[in-house]
Amino acid sequence: WNLITGLSESISIMDIVDENEIIVPNSIYSYDDGYLPADELIPGNGYWIKAFEPGTVTLDGNRRNGKSFSSNDTFEYLNSVDINGVRLYFGSLLDEHQLDQFDLPPKPPAGGFDVRFINNSRYTVEGNTIDLMNLGQFLPIEYDIKDCNSHWVLYCLSLNQEFQLEGKGSFSLDGNIESLLLKKAESLGTPQTFSLHPAFPNPFNPSTTISYDLPISAFVTLRIFDLLGHERVVLVNQYMDAGNHKIDWKSNNNFGNKAETGVYFIVLETEYFSETQKLLLIK
């Protein structure tokens, strides 16, 4: 990545003479509350530009003889989602040589607004986590799904809420979020939301099965408390893969002793989700 500035007057990016074709197509960005593709170079502004290799280009407002930089927009047929005006692309598999066109410049300093996939790109094939920086009070989102044969979901981790992306549409989220998860629904072998299912049986004696769903991999703590709020047993305290999980509680405590008849509470906690459920142990 390189930083350049414009001349004393505005020029089109088509006035960049690139004799040796070292500039990555569609890789010239300005920054204005997020990285945006530039179509002109304005005096006094800075621009990020990516090159395949070291070399020289010429900014030529008079368009003297020479081979101009080519900006070929190959993105129109791709699915897209616009987050606060920043467009990300996903879906159709691209040739490897096209992927460089979606790379983004380094993240702005703390306090700057930014939207990107966690691989520092504006493109993903099957889905990816979207990093968000310094959002406003609300987060407007627009989407355009070109491929009618695929189904996509945008999942908000902090709200444990999902949005089906079909055709064209828009919605808004609270701006106080740090990440979203874009995933292809038809390829999912995992749940779409966090969930703690009712234990079965309940009431129970001597054991019950506790089931829960994780849409993403996460560190999970699953504990049993008594009516006074005392922890009786830790059933899960580890990183778990996305998917459907279940575990049996055989009414024992942390020391292996049997619990007494009474009311207990299951508490499931992850970084993004927590839920409590009541149990009744009878004898």
N, C-alpha and C positions, 0 to 999 in steps of 0.2 A: 504494500500500500504506500502511496505517495501523497503529499499535500502540495497543491498548487494554488495560485491565485490568478485572477483575470488580468486583462490589459487595462488601458486607460478608458476603454469603452467596451460595452457589452458585445460579446461575440457568441455565435452558436457553437455548440460542441462539434458541429460538422465542419467548423473552421479550424479544427485541430488537425494538423498535418502529421500523419503517422505512417511514414514511409515503410517502416519495417514491421508494421502491424503488431506492435508490442502491447497495445492497450487491450485489456479484456473488454469485450463488448458489454455495454450496459453497466459499466462499473464506475461511472462518475457520479458522485453524490455530494449534495449540499446538506447542510444541517439547519433545520428550522423547526424546533419542537419535534425532532425525530429526523432520521436520515431519509432523504427523498432523492430519487433520480433527477439529475440536472439536465436541462436541455439547452442552457446557455451559461456562460461565465460572466458574472457581473463584477465590475470593478470594486475592489475592497473586500470581496467575499472569498472565503477559502473553500477548497473542494478536495475531497478524497478521490484518488484515481488509482486503479489497480493495473499493474502491468504483468505480462507473462515473464518478462526478463528485463534486465537493465537496458537502457537505451535512451534515445532522444526523440522528443516530439516538438512540434513548433505550433505556437498559437498564431494564426495568420488571419487577421481581420480582413485583409485584402484578397484572400483566396488566391495567392500566387500558385504557380504550377506545383503540383505535388499530390501525393495520395492522401486523401482525407480520411479521418477516423470514421469508421462505419458503426452505426448503432442500429442493430437489427433486433426489433422487438419480437421475441419468440414466446411471449408470455400469454398472449390473448386467449389461447385455447385451454389454458390451465385453470383449475379451480382456484379461487382466491378468497381471502378474508381480509378485510380492512379494519384495523384496530386503531382508532383515533387518527385515521388518515394514512396510516402506514400499511402498505399492502404486502401480504405474505401469500405464497403460492404453494399448491400441493396437488398430489394426484399422479398424473401420467408420468411414466418413467422416461427420463431424459437421457440423452447420450452423455457419457462422462465428460466430454469436452465442453458441454453446455453448463455444467454445474458451477464453474467459476463465475459465471455471470450473476449468480445469486448471492455470492459472498458479500458480507457487510463489513464496513470499516470497524476499527476498534470501538468498544463501547464508550459513550461520552463519560465525562467525570461525574461524580456523585452530584445529584441534583438535576442532571439532564434527563430528558425523556427519551426512552428507547423501547423498541419492540423488535424481537427477533426470536427465531428458534434457537435452542440451546447449542446448536452446532455452528452458531454465528452466520446463519444463512437466512435467506428469505424463502427457501424452498425445502420441502420434505416430500418423500414418496408416500410412505405409509402412515405418517403422523409423527408428532414430536411434541415436547414441552415447549411452550412459548414463554420466554422471559419478558417481564414488564418492569420498567423503571420509571419512578416519579410520575405517576398518573395524576390526573386532576380529580375533581369530585365525582365525575361520571366517566364511564368508558364506553363510547359509542362503537358498535361493531356492525359491519355490513359484510355480507357474504354472497358469493356468486358461484354456484356449483354447476359446472359445464357438463360433467359426466353423469348422466342420468342413471347409469348402471351401478353407481357406487353410493354408499351412504356414510355420512360423516357426522361426528359428534364433537362439539366443543364443550369441554368439561372444566368447570371452575372448582378447583381444589378446595379453596377456603370456604366456599359456600355449599360444597357438596351438591352442586346443581349442574345439570347437563342441558345442552341445547342441540336439538337436531338441526342439521344444516341441509336443507333441501331447496333446490331452485335458487331464487334470489330472496333476500330478506334482510332484516336488521333488528337489533335489540340493544339495550344498554345494560351495563353492569355498574355496581358500585366501584368507584375508582380505587378503593383501598385493597387491591389484590396485587400479588407479586408474580403469579404465573397462571397459565391456562394449559390444558392438555387437549391437543387436537388428535383425534384418532379415527380410524376407519372402522365403522361399526360392523361391517360384514366380515372383517377379519378378526374380530374380537373373540377370544375364547375366555374372556374375563368379564366380570360384572361391569356395569356402567356407573354404579354408585356405591359408596360405602353403605353397609347395612349390618345391623345386628338382628338376626332372626329370633323369633320366640324360642326359648329353650323347650325341648321335648324329651320326656314328659314334664309337665309342670302343673300341679304339685308332683313331686317325685320321691322315690325311695327305692334303691339307695343311690342311683346315679341318673344324670340327665345329660343330654347332648346339646352343646352350645355351637351354633353355626353363625358365621359372619362372612361378609363379602368385602374384597378389596379391589377397587378398579385399577390401582397402581401398587407397585411394591412400596412397603412402608414399614417403619418400626412399630410394632404392635405390643400393647400391654393389655392383658385380659386378667382381671382380678375379681375375687369374690369378697364382699364385705358383709358383716352382720348388721343387725338393725341399729346398733350403737355406732356404726361407722368404723369398726375395727376391721382391719384387713385379715381375712382368714386364710386365703390361699392365692398364690400367683400361678395362673394356668399358662400364660404366654408372656414372655418378655424378650422379644427378639425381632429381628428384621424378617419380614414375611414377603413372599412373592405375591403379585397380583393373582386373584382367583377366589374360589370358594373354599372356605376352611371350616373345619369343625373339630371340636375337642370334647371329651367326656369329663364331667366333674363327678367323682365318685364319693362326694360328700366328705372328703378328707380335708384337713387343714395343712398348713405349711410343715407341720411336724409329723404328718401321717396319721394323726388322730381323727376319729370320726366326729363330724359336726353334730350339734344337737338339733332337735326339732325346732323349726322356727322360720322366720322370714330372712332371706338373704338378697343381696343385690349383685348382679353382674355389671361390671364397669369395663367397657371396651374403649380404649384410647389410642389414637394415632396423632400425628402432627396436624392433620386436617379434619379430624372427626372424633367425636366422643358420644357415647350413648350408654344409658343405664337401663337395666331391666330387673324386675322383681322375680324372685324365686321363692317357692315354699317347699321346705323339706319336711316330710311327714314320716312317722314311724309307727 
